[in-house]
Amino acid sequence: MIQYTIRRLFLAIPVLLGILIVTFGLARMIPGDPCKAMLGEKATEQVCERFNERYGLDKPIPVQFGIYIGDILRGDFGDSIRFRRPVTLILVERLPTTLELGGIAIIIAIIIGIPAGIISAVKRNSIADVLTMIGANMGVSMPVYWLGLMLAYVFALMLKDTPFWLPPTGRLTAGMVAVPFYEVWNMSLEKETFMFKFMEFFANMYIFNSIITGDWAVLKDTIKHLILPSLALSTIPMAIIARMTRSSMLEITRQDYIRAVRAKGLQEKLVVFKHTLRNALLPIITVIGLQVGTLFAGAVLTETIFGLAGVGRMLFEAITARDFPIIQGFTIVIAMGYVFVNLLVDLSYVFIDPRIRLE
């Protein structure tokens, strides 16, 4: 188990290095001049020369990349050109929003997608199967931005005078404040230190912060604001998980040992959940891991539509402004999270299928 984990960690190193190279190169291939994008088209050459010198953009690309790698190894993602603030602090503020949104979305997708796929496989060619697959195909085909707008229109406008009303934008209702847990517990922390950034990161996760501080009003309001964007973001992963569950279950059902189990007179529930579903889990978990990565892509549109200040929305704004440090820093963090999730998926194989331990 330990050797398997170490081997997977070493395999992740060239992946991250490749992501660094590609991200650094593509960021500089974006059309437009960062100086003109930030200071306007009327910026003079002298002003742009000082601008490029200040942010190291006047150096050759290989030199810039070498400096950037050295900074990353020290945990420094540089300063934002647009906001003139460390990228690390912006990440601490923005990443928790995206993690909450993506976490709830993938939970919804799993809770609905897997049971729907199981029902569809068990009731193959029935009305339930047909309706489930029609819903899955609609979910895959439905654009996130259109679904988000429709959900906001229905629940925020059409149902505004009913108990089913849901807020269409923001993380909290105006006037409501989520007091950080370190302030509630009177913890003395110096700003700009690693411990403060660490505490601030978890404090910006409003669900986590409100639970450990016992602020149930903030918890209720946070969840209420996350329902619509989470539903919009979870639609495509939910449909893909349902389809994969169905196909994987049907493939296992055709195996001889399933026929033998049924011939022994075992209860159908045990056949479905203990023998069929358990052996069909590997491809299902694989597709769940892949969908976690796609959630970040969908978060760009979802956060923009619902007015959430997360990583996706900031990354879109940074690309528009040619803010290289934010583009590179945010992309690397997202890539590291994606690699970490895939590592967890690989490690889960060992517990699901003991034969992998022997490989």
N, C-alpha and C positions, 0 to 999 in steps of 0.2 A: 504493500500500500504506500509506504513512504517513498520507495524507489519510483513507483508510478507517478506520484505527485511531483517529485523532483524533476522527473523527465518531462512532464507536462509544463512545468515552470520554465525549464530551459528552452522548450520549443516556443514559448511565448515571447522570448527575447527578440529573435529575428523578426517576428511579426510586429512588435512595437517599434523596432528600428525602421522597418519598412514603412510603417505608418508615419513616423517622424519625417522621413525623407519625402514621401509623397505629399503630406500636408504642407511641409515647408515649401516645396516646389510649386504646388498648385496655388497656394496663397499668393505667390509672387507672379503667377500667370494671370491673375484676375485683371481684366482690362481696367485701365485708369491709373492715375497717380495718387498715392496716399496723401500727398501734400495738397493737391488740387481738391481731393475729396473732402479733406478736413478744413482747409482754409478758403476754399472757393476758387473759381476759375481765374479770378483777378490777382491771385498770389504771384508775386514777381519771382524771377529766377533766384535772386539773392535770398529771398525769404525761404524758398523751397530748398536751397542749398543748406541753410542753417537748420531747417526742419529735418532734412535727411541726415545731417551730421548728428543732430541731437538723438535721433532714434537709431543710429547705426545703419541707415539705409544707403549710405554712400559707399560702404565697403563692398568688395566682391561677394557674390552669393556664397561660395564655399567658406569664406571667412565668417560671414553672418551665420551660416549653419553651424560651424565649429563653436562659435561663441554661444549660440543658442543651446547646443547640446551640453556645454559646460554649465550653463545657467540651470538647465533642467536637472542635472545631477545634483545640484545644490538646492533643489526645490524651488527655484525662482523661475516663474513663467514670464517675467518681464512686466513692464508697465503698459497699460492701455494708451494708445495714441489718442483716442477720442476722449476718454474720461480722465487721463493722467493719474490713474490709480493702479496699484498692483493688480495683476490679473488674478492672483490668488484670493484677494479680498472679494473681487467680483464673483469668483466661483463660489466662495463661501456664502454669498448672498443669493445667488441664482440657482445653484445646483440642487439645494433641498426642495425647491418647488417642483423641479422636473422629476426628482426621485419620488416624491409623494404622488405626483400625477401618474408617472409610469408604473409605480408599484401598485396603486389601486387599479389601474387599467389592466395590468397583467393578471391580477387576482380575479377580477371580473371575468376576463377571458377564460381563465382556467376553470372557475366555478361553473360557468355556463357551457363552455366549449366541450369539455370532457364528458359531462353527463349527456349532452346533446349527441355527441358522437357515439356513445355507448348505446343510447336508445335507438339511434338510427341503424346501428349494426345489428342489434338484437332483433329489431322489428324491420328487417330488411325487406324492401319492396312494398312496405305498408304505407298508409297515408302519413304516419309519423315520420317515416324515412324520407318520403318525398318532400314534405313540408320543411323538414330540417335541412335538407340539401338545397332547397330553394332559398331558404333563409341564409345559408352559408354562402351560396353564390352571390346573393344580393349584398351580403356583408363585405365580401372581397371586392366587389365591383363598385361599391359606394364610396365616393371621395370623402375624405375626412372633413374638408372644409365645408362641403355641402351639408353633410350630416350635422356638423356642429352648428351651422346657421339654422337648420330646421329644428334642432333640439332647443336652441335658444328662443326661436320664434314661438314654439309650442308652449314650453314650460315657463318662459319669462313674460310672454305677451298674452297668448290665448288663455292661459291658466293663472293670470296674475291675481285674480280675486278668489282663488280657490286654495285649499290646503296643499295642493300639489305644486304650487309656485316654487320655482328654483331660481337663484340668482344667475344671471348670464355672464358676469364678468367679475374679476378680482379674486383675492384669496380670503378676504374678510369683509364684513359689512363696515361701512364708513363709521368711524368713531370707536370701533372695537379694536383693542390692542392686545397682542400676544406678548405678555411680559416674559422675557427670557428667564429660564430656570435658575441661572446663576445669579440673577438679581433677586429673585424670590428667596433664594437660599443665602443671600448676602455673602456671596463669594467674591473676594477681592482679586481681580485679575487685571494685569497690565495689558493695555492694547498693544497691537503689533507683535505680541508674543505668540508662539505656536499654540500654547494652551488656550489663549483667548480665541484664536481662530477655530480651534477644535471645538470649544464650547459653543461658539457662535454658530458653527455649522449645524450642530444638532438643535440649537435653539431655534434656528430658522425652519426646522421641520415642525410645523405648527401642531401636527397630530401628536408627535412624540413629546413635544414641549408641554402641550396642554394636559396630556395624560399624567406625566410625572409631577406636574405642578397642581393637578387637580382642578384645572380651570375648564369645567365641563361646558360652559357657555361658548368658549372659543373652540373647543373640540367639535361641538355640534355645528357651529357656524362654518368651520373649516371644511368639514365633511360635506355640508350642504353646498358649498361653493365648488367642490371637486366632483360632484355627481355628474353634471352635464359634460365637462371636458373628459372625464374618465370614460364615460359611456361612448363618446365620440371616438376616443383614441383606442378603445378596446375592441371595436367592431371588427376590424380586419384580422387581428390576432385570434379573436374568438372564432371567426369563421374558418380560419386555417387550422386551428387546433381541432375543431369539430370534424373537419374533413379528414385530417390525419388520423384521428382516433377511430373514425369509422373504417377507413381503409386498413389500418393496422389490425383492428379487431377482426375484420372479415378474413384477413390473411391468416391469422392465427386459428380462427375457427375451422379452416379447411385442413388443419394438421391432423395427422392420425391419432396423436395422443389425446386430442380433444374429443374425438369420436369414441376413443376407448373410455375416457372418463364418463362420458354420457352413457355408454353401454353398461357401465357399472351401476348406474342408477343414482349417481350423485345429484344433489339438488341443483336446479338451474342457476340459482344465485351464486353458489360456490363455483360452478363451472365458469360463469361469466367473470366474477370478480377475482377469484383466487387463481384460476388457471389461465383464462383468456386475457384479461386485462393486465395481469402482472407480466405476462410474456410479451404483451404489446406495448409496454411502457417505454422501451428504448427509443423508438422513432418519435413517440409523443413528446418525451422530454427533450429530444434534440430539436424539434420544431419550436418548443416553448423557448429554449435558449436562443434560437435564431430570431424569434419574434421580439424578445427583449431588446435586441439591437435595432429592429425596425421601429420600435416605439420612439426612439430619439428622433428619427426622421419625421414621424408623424407629429411629434411634439412641437416642431417648428410652426406648423399651421394651427395646431390646436391651441397653443399658447397665444398666438397672435389673435385668433378669433375670440377667445375668452378673456383676453387681457391679463394673462398670467405672466409675471416677470420671471421667466425661467431661462434655462440654458438655450433652448431652441430659438426663442425669440431674440435673445441677445446675440446668438451666433448669426442669425439672419441680418440683424442690424450691423454687426461687425463686418460682414461681407460687403454690405452696401457702402460702408464707410472706409473699406480697405484697412481695417484695424488689424494688422497682422498678428500682434501678440495675443489678442483675444481669440482670433480664428485658430491659431496654432494651439494655444493653451486649452481651449474648450474641446477642440477636436481630439487632442491627445487624451484628455481625461475621459471623454466618451469612449474612445478606443480602448483605454485601459479597463474601463468598466465592462465593455463588451468581451474583452479577453478574459476578465475575471469570471464573468457569467459562464462563458464556454468552458473554463477550467472547472467550475462547479458542476457543470453538466457532465464533463468527462469523469469526474470523481464519483458522481452519482451512479455511473454505469457499473462501478465496482460493487456497489451494494445491491443493485438490481440484478445483475448477472454475475455470479461468483466466478464464472469461467474466465472473465477478463483478468482476474487476479493472477491466473496462471500464465498469461501471455507474456 
